[in-house]
Amino acid sequence: MPALTTAPVVNRLIESLSPKARQQILHSCEHVELSSGTVLCEPDQPFRYVYFPLTSFITLVTTLRDHQPLEMGLIGNEGMLGATVALGINSAPMRAMVQGSGTALRMTAEQLQQDLQNNAALTSTFNRYLYVLMAQLAQTAACAHFHAIEPRLARWLLMTHDRAHADYFHLTQEFLANMLGVRRSGITVAAGALQERKLIQYARGKISILDRVGLEAVACECYDAVTKDYARLFE
């Protein structure tokens, strides 16, 4: 496997490591392109690889019989897919699918397990990220139950904007409805309201963020809570 000793570090989780630990992880990684819609793992299946997104981002969805998948979390260049390996658990609790095409660093789960052996600092960093991810999953569950569609959509757009590395991205109303677990008509109304206030522009599946500050004002408290959790532990 080619070493990436000279690759720029733009994954924030890797960047938070000590120089020695960072070099150790990068040496075991390879640079890959991820395409939107690619399923990286299924529930209860062993991880073959773990991923550190760079310009790509990954959605975590839970699946139920006779229901569309429901999004529970997003992973971008602030984190990784496969952090449960740090707990000695080499399997996925839910489906992980590429939502935004782009680049990532990839290493085998077996290699990560080896790197974690007798490396308390590396294990501690990944455990802190697991805490942040668990908090995001819990916040998303509460958000889906208690909050109205419009502030939930604003929160989701902000989280996607944070990870997309662009002011626009391509998403259909059907996809948004499935991810938020609501009817498509609800997305139509909520997106229309955000567009009427000139916070976003939405046409033919392309969403452009026009006023991020205004979107933050509309979003429910969940966006701020998750953002602060990460900042408290990593910044």
Phi, psi and omega in degrees: 000130183292140178278151181243047186293337181253003182289140177293140180267109177240359171278121188293330178292314177296321182296334181283349181285162173295157180307320181293314180293322178299315179297322180297315180292313182298325180296333182266357186262158169233153181271127182227157173259131179249134182257140180305134179095348180289128177274122183267333177197157178243158181304137175067009176264143181294145174288128168271321179230156166247151187234139173243096183299146173250280177261350177273168170212153193237138176257141176255123183233145174258143185242138176230148178298138177067017177223153174290151176301145179243127181287135179245338182197163177233141178234122176236212184283007172274350189211211184205157170256124179111018183294341179296344176301329179295340177266002183083015181248107185262054176208160185264136177281343180205172180288140175240128184226142178290121178263321179240121180298150178160200185258160177204162168261139184227139173219160180288147177298325179298319179293321178297319177301319178294318181295330182282341181297128178058028177233084185295324182294318179295316178299319180298318180297315180291327177293324176295321177294322177300322177300314180298317181294318177298321178296321178296317180297317180294318180295321179296320179297315178295321180299316182296330183275322191254336190258151180288164187296317185298309177294330176293318178296319178299317177300314183295320179295322178294317179297321178291319178300321179300330188254346186277342180059031177200160180272005177216156176204161185256118180212133177273159177297325179297317179297314180299318179298317179295317182294324182268353178070038181230172177286152180299325180298327177294321177294320179302314181293314183294315179295323178297321179293319179293324179288323179298328178274006178062034176271327178222165169236130186227117179206130176053043176080003179252122178252126176246133177274116182262325185219091183294319180299317178295323179293322177297326180291330181276328186298151177289170184298344186295325179298312182295322182297314181292319179297319180291325177301314181294314182298322182295327185261342186232353184238000000 
